[in-house]
Amino acid sequence: MTCFCPPRVAPLGALTAPKASLAVGAVPIQMPTMVAMLGLPMPESAPAPRIDMKMAAVLTPMVGQSWVPPKPPALMGKMASLSSLAALLPLTDIAALMQELQEMVSSLAENVQPVLSAAAYMPKKPMFNMVMAARMTLSMRAQGLCPMDLSGLDSTFAQAEGLPPAPGKFNATMGAVRGMGPIPKFALPIPMQTMAMTLASLGPLETIPTSLAMPPVSSTSFAGAAMALLAKLATLPPLPIDASKLLSELATLTDLAAIQAAFGEGAMTTAGVGKVQAMLNYMARLPLPPIPPLALGLQPKLDMLPPLPAVEAGARVASLNVQTFNQTMSLSPPRVPILTPLMALNALKNVLADILGVEPHSGCPVCMG
């Protein structure tokens, strides 16, 4: 049973009820620089191949291969999207799907939409620096150094995650950077980045036989079964959901959740905002050695890459099913009006699962009694 019942979504209210202005100063250059430095290989650790280098090694033999599609065929793209949605809704049972959608939309409107609307009306510009400070803090903490601990303002986050003492970690990182030579440049040219994104988008096709109870992509009956399923879904009435508005509201909610994750439940009080500003002031005064060339812009590029397993899955699908891909190139699948709202609802599921630590669309013991 799909649900967004009040007991499960109640914690969201705390995110959209700040007790103070969230405006702080700009994030100093020291924070993104520290994120880049912490991501560099340290002398005491065996250097592991960077994700861009591993991806380049996988993709290089594929360059120029005729089976690599410049973009997903329209039918394959839609079926990959449906396969990724199969865990959310019973897409192959139209009657059950309609019932699930009615329950979901009703629960969403009653219990979640008020929270999302409150988030949407929060002023974005004053909050921008606070969000950037939160994301830099989370990035540093994920790499073993908490700026709240380093600044002497709050060690509870570092202790909770079992991080090493901040002064020792900072000094070791700075010493390593001072003795470091040039680092290799980003390994993926733009055409290879595009190839990676295309192949990753095809990865869900690998699970279609189980996720949508369809013939495998290699089957001669796959294209017909896919067109038939899309034709059924195309007959469903549009959902009363503004997908772009929902995604925008989710982005704001995600920003607020990042602030709370970085700085705690008191982050949106006057004292909490003041503590964040004090940390930013400390970081702005922190002397750092010169960073190796190319390092500062490297991490954002790495963060934009799709997961390597998804790229490899898409490559398997495309290389093993050339005939099916060629057949579907000329097919024009029907327009499915509910697909975009369903993708937005899936994004909502993922965001709420991450923020609340639950799966909001799974069976709920509160609602089921």
N, C-alpha and C positions, 0 to 999 in steps of 0.2 A: 504493500500500500504506500502510495506517495504521500509525503506529508512535510509540512513546515509548521508543526504545531507549536504553540506558544512556549511550552517548557524547553523546547530544543533551541528556539531562536531568541529567547529572552536575553542572552548575553550580548546580542548585537546592540541593544539599546544603549549600553554603556559606551559604545564606540561613537555614537552620534549625539552624545550629550556632554560636550566639553564644558568645563566650568571656568574656562579662561580663554583669552585669545591665544591662538597657536602660532602667532607670529614670532619668529626668532631671526637672528642675523643669518647672512648667507653662509653656506658651508665653506670653510677655508680650503684652499688647495691642498693643504696637508692631508686631509682625509682621503680623497681619491688617490693621492700619491701613496699613502700608506696601504690602501687596498691593493694597488699595483705592486708595491714592494713585498707585501705579505704573500702575494701569489707567485713570486719568483722562487726558483729552486734554491734551497738552503744547502750550504756545504755539507752538513751532517746527514743529509738525506740523499738517497740515490735518485738522480734526476729521472723523473718519469716523463714519457713523451706527452707533450701537450695535446689537448683534444684536437686542435686544428691540424697538428702534424699527423695524428692517427687517422683523422678523416681524410687528409690529403693522400695518405698511403692507400686507403681503401678506394678512393675515387679516381686516382690517377689512371689505373688500368681501364677505367670505364670511359674516359674521355674519347670522343669520336666513335664510340660504339653505336651501331644503328638502333639497338634496342632501348637506348636511354631516351625517354620522351622529353622533348623540349618543355612540355607542360603536360599535366595529366589530361588524358581524354575526358571529355565532359561526363560521360557515363561513369568512368572509373573514379573521377573526383567525387561525384555524388555518392557512389556506393562506399567509398572510403569514409565519407562523412557519416553515412548511416551506420556503418560498422562501428565507428567510434561512439555512436549514440545507443547502441544496442543494450548496453548495461543499464541505461537510464529508463528505457521504455520498451514495451513489447511491440516492436515495429511490424512484426509479421502477422499480428492478430489485430485487425482493424477495430473490432468491437472492444477488446480489452484496452487498446491504445486510446480510444475515445474516452473511456471511463477514467483511465489514468490521467489523461490530459485535463479533464474536467475537475478532478480532485486537485491536481497540481495547481492549476490556474486559480481556483477558488482559495486554496490555502495560501498561495503566494500573495494574492490581493489582500487577504484579511490579515495575515501575520507578518509578512516580510516587506511588502510594498511600503507601508508607513515608515519603516526604518530606512529603506532605500531612498525614499523621497526626502527624509530628513537629512540624509547624507548629501543628496544632490544640492540642497540649498545652502550647504556650508560654503563660506567664501573660500575659493580656491587659491587666490593669490597670497593672502596672509599665511596660508597653510603650506605653501610650496616649500619653503626652506626647512620647515619642521619635517616634512616627508623626506626630503633629500638627506637631512641629518639622520633620520631613522634608517634609511636604506644603506647609507654609508656605515652606520654603526653595526647593522646586521651583517654587512659584508665583512667588516673587520673582525667581528666576533666569530663568524663562520671560519675564519682563517687563524683563529687562536689568540686574538688580542682585542679586548673590549675597551673602547675609548673612555667609557664611564669609569672603569677601573684604573686605566692609565692616568686619568686626570685626578684620581683620588676622591671622586665624588660618590661612587657607588660600586662596591665590589660584589654585590649579591648576584648580579647576572653572571659574572665570570665564575663565581663559586658554584652556581647552579649548574653550569655547563662543564665544570671540571677543567677550566682553562689554566694554563701555567701562570705564575705571578707575572703581572704586566711589565714591571721594570725589566726583568730578565728577558722576556720575549722581545720587548722593544729593543734593548741593547744588542741582543743577538742578531736581530733582523738588520739593524743599522750597520753592525760590523760586517755582515755578509754583503750588504749592498755596496759598501765602500770598496770592497775588494773584487767586485764583480765586473766582468767585461761586457761587451755588447751581447745582446740576446738576439736569437733568430727572429726574423720578421714574421708576420702573420703568414701562414702557409697556404691559404686558400685565396686564389684570385676570384674576382666577382663571378665569372661564369661557373666556377666550381661551387661557389656558395649557392648559386641558383640551382645547380644540379642537386645539391644536398637537400635543399628545401623541397624540391619537386619529389625526390625519391622518398623523403620522410613522409610526405603527404599521402603516399601510396601504401605505407606500411600497414595500416589497418585492414587492407584487402587480404592480408595473409590469414586473418582469423575469420573471414566471412563464412566458411562452412559451419562454424560453431556459433558465431555471434548472430547470424541472420538465417541459419538453417537453409543455406543455399548451396548449389553446386560449387565446387572449387573453381577458381578463376580459370584453371586449365581446361575445364569442361566445355564442350561445344554448346552446351545448353545454358552456360552462364549468362551470356548477353541477353537471351530471351527472358530468363528468370529475373534478371536485374530490371529490364524494361517493364516487366509485368508488375514488380513490386513498386517501382516508382509511379506507374500509372495508378495503382490503388491509392498510394499516399497523396497523389496529386488531386484526388477527389475530395480530400478532407477540407473542411472550411478553415479559413485563416484563424489563427489564434489571436485573442484580444491582447496582444503583447507588442509593445514597441521595442523591438530588439536593440536598436541603437541606443535608445534611452536607458534600457536595462543595463547594457554594457557600460555606459558612461557612469551610471550610479554604482555599479560594481567596482569600477576603477577607484572611485572615491572611497568606498567602503574598504577596499584593499589597502589604500593609503592609510586610513585610520587604524586598521589592524596592524600595519607595519609600525606605526608610532607606538602603539601599545606593546607590541612584541619587543621593540627596541628599548623602551624606557619605562615599561611597567604600567600598572593600572592607574597610577597617579600622574601619568604624563600630561594629561589634559587639564590639570589644575594649575593655579598660579605658581605653586612651589615646583611642580614638575617641569613647567616651561622654563622657569628660572634655572633649574638644574641643567637642562639641555643647553641653555645659553651659556652657562658657565663652562660646560664641556667644550662648546664651540670656541669660546674665548681661549681656553687652554690649548686646544689643538692649533689655533691660529698662531700661537707663540712658539710652537714646537719646532726646533731647528732640525732639518732633515738633510742628509747628504744628497748630492745629485743622483737622480735615478738614471739607470742605463737608457740609452736612446731606444725609442719605440715602446718602452714598457708601459708608459702611462696610458696610451690608447689601446693597449692590447686586450685588457680584460673585458671592456664592453663588446669587442668583436667576438671574443670567446663566448660571452653570455648569449649572443644572438644565434649561435649555432644550434641546430636541432640535435636531439640525442643521437649518438652514433648507432645504437641498436635499431632505431626507427629508420635511419638511412639504409642500414644493411637489410632490414626487412623489405623496404621498398625496392631495393636493388634485386633481391631474390624474386619478388613478385614480377617485376618488369622483365628480368632476363629469362625467367622460366615460362613466361606466358606471352611471347612475342605475337603469336598468331591471334590470341584473344585481343590484345591491345590494338593490333592492326584492324581487326574487325570492328571494334568499337569506335575507332577514330571517326568513322563516317556517320555514326548514330547520333541523333539529336534527342536526348532524353527529355521527358516532359518536365515542365516547371512544377516544382513542389513548394507551394507557398508556405507550408509549415516548417520547412527545413531550417530557414534562418532563425525563427523564434526558438526552435528546438536546440539549435547550437548555442543560443544565448542562455537557455535554461540549463544546458549542460555546463556552461561556464559558471552559472550561478551555483550549481551543485558543487563544482570543484572549489570555488571560492569559499562557500560556507563550510564545506568539509575541512578545509585548511584552517579557517578561523575558529570554528567551533570544535574541531576534533571529532566530528560525527559525520555520518552519511545521511544527509537530510532526506534523500529520496528512498531510503530503505524502509522496511517495516518498522513502525514505531510502537514500542510497548505501551506508551501512554495512550495513543489513539486506538490501539487494538485491544486494550483492556487486559 
